[in-house]
Amino acid sequence: MVKLHEICALISDHYPEKCAEEWDNPGLQLGRDDAEIARVLVALELTHPVIAEAIQTQAQLILTHHPFIFKPLKSVSTRTPEGSMLLDLAEHHIALVAAHTNLDAAPGAIAQKLAQDLGMHNTTPFLPATPYDACKIVVFVPEPHAEQVAAAMHEAGAGCVGNYSDVSFRASGTGYFTCGSETHPAIGKPGSAETVDEQRIEMVVSSRYLGRVIRALRASHPYEEPAFDVFRLSSEVHGISDLYGFGTIGKLPAPVKLADLLNTIKTVWELPHLRYAGDPESSVSRVAILNGSGGRYISKCSGKADVLITGDCGHHDFDNARRMGIALVDAGHYGTEKFIPQIMADMLRQSAYGDQLDIRVAQSMQNPMTEI
Ligand SMILES: [Zn+2]
């Protein structure tokens, strides 16, 4: 039998929570770490029908894309729909876990699936490098404290290169300093010159996590004034920006009319409707896709893509697209994300725990919005 914390660790390996947006709340939402899990129900989000299906199929875990607990809850009671739903889960011993923007950003997940469906090639993340530049942080730590500082920096998000985590380079040397008369040094005395055996620890870090890595470094370092340097790197030389990022951008196998692309999208993603801005007779070949809600990123397509396919677009998104001469296709938030539960289910089935788990995609999953 697999424990809940083991499944959470597996999900983090594939969809590192370090790669989630800072505002997000992925991971374990409800459950006991040592709960034994045999049946998993996977859904886009938690709904009453999904809970009923989990109870009926005796699932011990619901894995969703959208986190159910997003903002702090003031209470968990039957006085709110959210409280009632959480109580239903707790009373039936059903745990709840979410993989949200950490899944969006992971290589080989939803962005790759959507790009493959359209036959795109030469794809890279649509929103990779900015505002998430690759940086290198170098810190000098007294030998006995090197492990604790490195561990704290890794925990805060430093040292991820492609699919490798906890990556660092270390070298030994000697640190020299003279303590000022007002100091409270961890090593040495105020007013004296000191030499200390130190390690130089280097790690790459996305600028997204730089602030919290520096806070972790300061909190774990024994010195009152830790010495560290931060360098901004060219994004081409590092795997950080190349692999992790939101959405995808690349080329179609051959240029097509926008009208033909719209028909392809409707067919392959089984969409009864979609909305778009642009000339249906125009030729498009460079395509950006952003699952979920991405109309506000139309300006990022300038000079890079002829069309942005996303969901949740509003009037002003279409107006901006028209002004920029870039086609904008609203295939729906649900339309671009309904495949995610299958992706998560396949990941679990192909994992080391695949043989021990009964994994189902919820049959009760539904678009909350009805189109007529
Ligand atoms: Zn979404």
Residues whose N, C-alpha, C, O or C-beta is under 5 A from the ligand:
A	BS01	ZN	G292 E337
